[in-house]
């Protein structure tokens, strides 16, 4: 299964129109999200997942999550994770799974004790079900995604389809953000994360999905785009998504997107011929130059505020006391919880309550690594080792997965600044477990445009 360039262009245009229509008629967002869930479910069942429909549709919904949430189009905040879980569970039913994925069944098993501890520790005035679901929906989504993807064979053409499926809804989101943002530059009054330039939704989450979009469009441009018209289309999309990502004033997603591109280029560099290496070198030079221009334009548009944001300064140019928006204090309290309760942890959902009692700070975790330690203790340590080491061991037997390190770094960096608020880190992590096979030798199709 692959996607022709003219079809790709038409679907991009369709999603651009969707972004505009939803901006004009916001109530359509919820209708679209619900219809897509049922439509995709029916197709997966009807096709019996013969062509990895479950993976493709899960990818589309994962990438749609931010768009639907910023437009109030989801039945509940866990729509993205639950949809991914259901699609992939149906896919597993029809097309099976690898017996070697047992590590991720253990991962699920090791989450369970923390639930019982959490139920006993949470105060009566908290919604225990929501507290547990909020903290476990991400890890459970990751486990189901990993079980589905573990060593599942996928060709480069199928990867092209998968990448395109994730690009489409990001286009809708970025167009909606453009229309949502006031044209008045008065919105750039400080260096804090900017909700007005993020479609009214959390800048951290928006930046995360736009950083992923930067990587996806870059790969599509370099590896899968031949025609000049579509090269120009993807260059425009890449520049526009990067620009809007910078304007969120949330740095994590932008840094992550750049890191993904860097690691992918290194992976490509190791398997292509001399001519391909020359093209990669030229692409790197042009990309750095283009990135500098985009950032310079962003600086002009924000009156220099974006420079101060990335330099860790406030609006007056003074160095901020916290370079990470206070997240390091949250991590410190969670590490203290782990040291105080190293065997069992404090229990699922308890870290927020425990932190408030300890410091008076009422804030949910932004770091999945420290949260796992705090809430699950030694079982959390084991689970983190499973997550951290498994993709690296798989790479030793499947060096053809030129996307592995990019997907892996997306997961690792994202859970360090945005936890698992979105389905994205869980699902993208699982893609690092795929067994990629080349139906043809990968080449750098695009002739760089100077």
Buried (B, 14 or more C-beta within 10 A) or exposed (E): EBBEBEEBBEBBEEBBEBBBBBBEEEEBBBEBBBEBBEEBBEBBBEEEBEEBBBBBBBBBBBBBBBBBBBBEBBEEBBBBBBBBBBBBEBBBBBBEBBEEBEBBEBBBEBBEBBBEBBBEBBEEEBEBEEBBBBBBBBBBBBBBBBBBBBBBEBBBBBBBBBBBBBBBBBBBBBBBBBEBBEEEEEBBEBBBBBBBBBBBBBBBBBBBBBBBBBBBBBBBBBBBBEEEEBBEBBBEBBBBBBBBBBBBBBBBBBBBBBBBBBBBBEBBBEEBEEEBBEBBEBBBEBBEEBBEEBBEEBBEBBBBBBBBBBEBBBBEEEEBEEEBBEBEBBBEBBBBBBEEBEEBBBBBBBBBBBBEEEBEEEBBBBBBBBBBBBBBBBBBBBBBEBBEEBBEEBBEEBEBBBBBBBBBBBBBBBBBBBBBBBBBBBBBBBBBBBBBBEEEEBEBBBEBEE
